[in-house]
Amino acid sequence: MDLMTHSSSFLLPTVPADNGPALTYALVLLNQRLPRFTPLLWKHAQLRLCADGGANRLFDEYKPDVIKGDMDSIRTEVLDFYANLGTKTIDESHDQDTTDLHKCVSHIPLGGRFDHEIGNINVLCRFRTVRLVLLSEDCLIQLLPSTHHHEIYVQSSTEGPHCGLIPIGMPSGSTTTTGLQWDLTDTEMRFGGLISTSNIVKDEKVTVRSDSDLLWTISIKKTEMHLTEAVKILAAVAVYGDI
């Protein structure tokens, strides 16, 4: 089975020289408060997209490449402003079967309400052959497909120590990890039984092997100026290449 490596080095001001080739990613902004990492992610993204309401959050600060969605959230003056700047606008109001996040991710070349958050997680599963990272002010979430073994390189200056591994789609008959405070050894996980929540990252590298897809989540550290902020829903997605 092939090995897949993961790193959140895109959250660092500069990527260490020994961290491998530079990541190539697209940035999708949803209609939620922007995480403090937005300027950094925006600067280095190769493609920048907004769900229609997400453009309201950027108004007069950034120029996205594309605004895409059902156009029920974007303000008229915002739409006109970006149209005059040359931003491409794609109206998909005819499609009410997919979320705005789904619409935006499907455009890339290769949520406050609980149902929106689940919809965003479903996008991870629908696009499981693309590396997607859901990023908020509080946490990072990504899918670890069962087709690979995984090495996760933890950026301790910006993320951790709290983390979790959650089976998604089906129970995990066997999951084994290293690098966690409470490692799993051929452990079965399922909803209604054991799932690995409130775990702690112990080492700089975490390894995961599982017979089913898992969600990996890790906390994002807050600086003193952000201690009073509570952004609890997914506000940005960094997409950084194919599996």
C-alpha positions, 0 to 999 in steps of 0.5 A: 500500500502506498504512503501518503504524507501530510503537512500543514506547512502552508500555515507557516509564514515561510516553508522550511527548506527541508520541507520538500517542494512548494505546495500548489493549492487553490483557496475556496472561501465560504460565507463565514468569518475569515480565519487569520491565515487568510492573507497568507493562504491568499498570497500563495494560492494558485487559484482563488474562488469564493462561494457567492456569500464568501465574496461579501467577506472579501469586499474591497480587500481582495480580488478573487478569480472566480465567484461561484454559487447559487447567488442567493447570498452575495450583495448586489454592490459586491457582485457589481464591484467584482464584475467591474474588476474582471472577476469571473462569475458563475451562476449555478442557481439552477443546481440546488442539489449541491452545496456552494462548497461542492460547486467551488471544489468541482470548478478547481482543475485537476458552516455555522449550521450543523447540516452545512458542516456535515455537507462540507465533510461530505465534500471531502468524501465525494472528492476523496481523490483530491487532497482537501483541507477544511480550515477554520480559526479553531481546527483543521480537518482532512480525509485520510483515505484507506487506500494509503498509509499516512504520515502526518507532520505536525506543525507544533507552532501553529497546530495541536496538541488536541486531535482526533481520528473519526471513521467516516462512511463505515466502521473501522475494523482495524486502525493503528497509529503512532505518535499520539498520547493514546495510540491505537493498535488494531483498534475497532472504531465505530459510531456508538462505540469507540472513536478517537476524540480528545487525543493528544499529539505527542510526536512531530510525526503521526502515522495512521493505518486503517482499513476504512476512511478516517477524518483527521482533525487537529486543533489550531493554536490561537494567538493572544489577540484571537483568544476571544474569537470563536469561529466554529464553522469551516471558513476556508478550504485549501486544496493542494494537489492530487493524491 
